């Protein structure tokens, strides 16, 4: 006799079935993936917040702002999706298609990458 991996009720149906219902399958998988899912969710939330901030401040596709302005909106400089190093030696940090380059005197150049 086969039993559900989540609730241990008797399983009726296909021979390879592991759960008695979709609800039990979801509950079981949510328990298994809880730690990694929470960690990923927290990082994705930080990336999303940073992206929204850049999008709000960079409506023209290229603009300037200050580090203080980004920080006041909750921007976290530790989280970005990739870096771009140009031939001229500049480094851009990107959050998907929105990016920034650190300039002198705590200014930043905000840019949008053409996709």
Rosetta blueprint (number, residue, H / E / L):
1 X L
2 X L
3 X E
4 X L
5 X L
6 X L
7 X L
8 X L
9 X L
10 X E
11 X L
12 X L
13 X L
14 X L
15 X L
16 X L
17 X L
18 X L
19 X L
20 X L
21 X L
22 X H
23 X H
24 X H
25 X H
26 X H
27 X H
28 X H
29 X H
30 X H
31 X H
32 X H
33 X L
34 X H
35 X H
36 X H
37 X H
38 X H
39 X H
40 X H
41 X H
42 X H
43 X H
44 X H
45 X H
46 X H
47 X H
48 X H
49 X H
50 X H
51 X H
52 X H
53 X H
54 X H
55 X H
56 X H
57 X H
58 X L
59 X L
60 X L
61 X L
62 X E
63 X E
64 X E
65 X E
66 X E
67 X H
68 X H
69 X H
70 X H
71 X H
72 X H
73 X L
74 X L
75 X L
76 X L
77 X L
78 X L
79 X L
80 X L
81 X L
82 X E
83 X E
84 X E
85 X E
86 X L
87 X L
88 X L
89 X L
90 X L
91 X E
92 X E
93 X E
94 X E
95 X E
96 X L
97 X L
98 X E
99 X E
100 X E
101 X E
102 X E
103 X L
104 X L
105 X L
106 X L
107 X E
108 X E
109 X E
110 X E
111 X E
112 X E
113 X L
114 X L
115 X L
